[in-house]
Amino acid sequence: MLDPLDKWAFTYDQGMRARKLFAAVVLAALDDAIADDKKYGNGEETIARWARSRDGREVLTCAGIEPTERVVEGLKRFVRNGVRTSVALSREEMERRAEAA
């Protein structure tokens, strides 16, 4: 039988897994917007429209991101840079940016 502390730890762990899953959805939306920006030139509008939509706000909230206008501007800026999320989160890219600064 699980004691209350074990139940809390299990519930917290499940919540963090769900948050990571929703964060992955946000990263996928960013990658899709970057692809749209390269192909059609409308990536910033795409990510802004998604982030302001009901579904986008819900996903951002579940990922632990407050769906504010400041966040929307940050997502647009990320798309404007045009660096895919897998590259932006890689160690090599972080080291390259540190050297450039």
N, C-alpha and C positions, 0 to 999 in steps of 0.2 A: 504494500500500500504506500502511496506517495504522501509525504508530509506536505504541509502548506507551502514551505519554501521550495520544494521540488516542483510543485504544481506551478508556482509563480515563475520559476526559472524556465520550465518547459513552455509556458505561455509566452514569456518574453522572447525566447528563442524562436518560436513560431512567428511571432510578430516581426522580428528582425528579418526572417527569411522572406516574409511577404513584402516588407519594405524594399528589400534588395530586388525582388521580382519586379515591382513597380518602377524602381530606378532603372532597371534594364529596359523597360518599355519607354521611359523618357529618353534614354540613350538611342534606342531604335528610332524614335520619332525625330531626334536630332539628325541621325544619319540619313533618314529619308528626306528631311528638309535640305540637307547639304546636297544630296543627289539631285533634288528638284532644282536647287539653285544653280548647279552646274549645267543641268540639261535645259531648263526652261527660264531660269533667272528669277524665279519667284519663291525661293526658299525661305526668305525672311517673312514674307507674308503668310506662307504656309504654316510655319512654326508658331507665329503669333496668333493666327486664327485657331490653331489647335489648342494652344495654351489658354486661350480665352474661352474656348468652348466648354460646355458642361463636362464632357468626358475628359478633356485635357485637365481641367481644374481638379477633377476627382482623382485622376492618375497622379498628378503632381502632389496632391495632398496625401495620398496613400504612400507615395515615395518619400514623404517627410519634407517636402518642399512647399513653402507657403506660396500659393498662386497669386502673387501680387504683380502689379505692372512693372516693378523693378525686375522681377524674375523674367517676365516676358522680354524685357529689353536685353537682359543677359543672354537669353536663348537666341534672340535675333543676332546679337553680337557674335555669339559662338558660330552661328551659321554663316555670318558674314566673313569670318576668318577662313572658313572652308576646310578646316582640318577635321577629318573623320574622328569619331570618338575613340576608336581603338588606337589610333595613332596619338591622339592628344593625351590619353591616359597611360601611354607606354613610358617606360623608364628612360629610353633614349631621348624622347621628345622633352621630357622634364629636364634632363641634363643639358640638352641643347639650349633650351630657354634660359636655364640658369647661367650658362656661359655667355649668352648674348646680353644678359642684363648687367 
